[in-house]
Amino acid sequence: MKARPISRRGFLVRSGTAAGGFLILKSLHSLRAAPANDRLNVAIIGVGGRGRWFVDTMPKLANVAALCDVNEQRAGNAFETIPKARKFHDFRRMLEEMDREIDGVIVATPDHTHAVATALAIRMGKHVYCEKPLARSIQEARHLREFAARSKVATQLGNQGTASEDLLGRKLDWGDAGEKKWNDFAGVLLVGSKGKIHANGHNTVFTLWPDDAAAAEASRSLPRSPGHEREWLNACKGGPAAASNFNYGGPLSEFVLLGNAATLNPGELVFDCSTGQFVDNLGANRALGREYRKGWSL
């Protein structure tokens, strides 16, 4: 399959970077919530590796209208799995040609293209499910959250732990509970002024400590998930926002990405969440974003 080059004008119109950066949409079809019983038309960008999960799962939940992957060898079997879906090697071409036929986009490419593909889809008014990590820099994560808020599309970060039935645990075992030892070394322990919270390696269980009435109340306040993908599809149809929508997933991504800046800049760092900048640290601020190749920016 030979990919046709995309025109500069076509890409600028689609990416919303023309005319002083204004958002340009030819159709508001995808911005309107679909009736609850309708099956949405979904495109999957990246169908090998993690993307294979969506190739196998999404046909049960939605109409898969298009598949896109640059690697024909890895994508071949996935392409054959959904023969009715149109096949592309360039997601920009896919979105340009199938604008009116796509309601939502799933981004499951290698990490470095997550933000670029997600930003273009959002600017075109498409609902977006993006696998983690949402972005490769703090600036990208913040921009994507802002784009989604302005476009009013349904979003979901592939943070499957938020859909776990056992999201809030009851006990934190410090290694003194009989023979059981606390050995979840892949997890994280956050220490606050009123208590502690532990998350396991995949963030499927959060445990508050000490286990008091506040923890019991919190567990009752968490809605049960119908499944991570279904959450997003329901939101696309006008239902409640998905648990890991970009208003949640964006700040979470920023928090994790702060570790990159800390690794590159030893010593104490103070990050101002309101400005998205480190205070008085030029070196750390350089780690907040990266330069883009022409044609591959947000």
Order of alpha helices (4+ residues) and beta strands (2+ residues): alpha-beta-alpha-beta-alpha-beta-alpha-beta-alpha-beta-alpha-beta-beta-beta-beta-beta-alpha-alpha-alpha-beta-beta-alpha
